[in-house]
Amino acid sequence: MNAEPLDSTIEPTVRKLLGLELDVETFRAFAQGEEVLAATVQRFPGFRPPLAPDPFEALVSSITAQQVSLHAAFAVRSRFVDRFGEPAELAVAFPTRERVALATVEELTSLGFSRRKAEYVLGLARADLDLGGLSALSDADVKTRLTALRGIGEWSADWFLARYLARPEAWPAGDLGLRKAVLAFYPETNDIRAAGARFHPFQNLSAHFLLLALRYR
């Protein structure tokens, strides 16, 4: 595809992939009030969390990552993309919701999905929910709509808010990695979800930088 950078077709995707919807600049000032965040911002001045470019992709990615290693999730998603995605000049596009809706459970399990996760993905693809319209809803309403779907729990809904909608107050308290990070740097913490209030109104970016700090501790 020959296109000028940031033309009207590719600009939304580029902005998502570069995390440009996140107010990292203001967050850096906020982070100075937290020793761990301040040190991490200084150590990684160019870090900006990428966002998922498509709501269906974001949710399928969450489903594949449930209760398995990231390596296993990446392997399954790679086979899924190769099987159902649309090849382009240099890469393969993530499968569309419409294409996946026509698939069968057996086709997905042959790629490494458990039967239950295959059912979750097909249920999501065939659901009546307008995924694009979720951006107009409040955080609470987004979570209510998503968790009504089979296979989408609070963990997946929180990460959807954080990594697709870029909601500043999204705080994936059920994430094991975030739990480890919070307890590593704030060992007095008793309630991970309540701990998010400490980082208001930048819970989303705080979560990402805490995970980064733990990784390179």
Secondary structure, DSSP 8 states (H G I E B T S, - for coil): ----TT-TTTHHHHHHHTTTTS-HHHHHHHHTTSHHHHHHHHH-TT------SSHHHHHHHHHHHTTS-HHHHHHHHHHHHHHHS-B-SSSB----HHHHHT--HHHHHTTT--HHHHHHHHHHHH----SGGGGGS-HHHHHHHHHTSTT--HHHHHHHHHHTS--TT---TT-HHHHHHHHHH-TT-S-HHHHGGGGTT-HHHHHHHHHHHHHT-
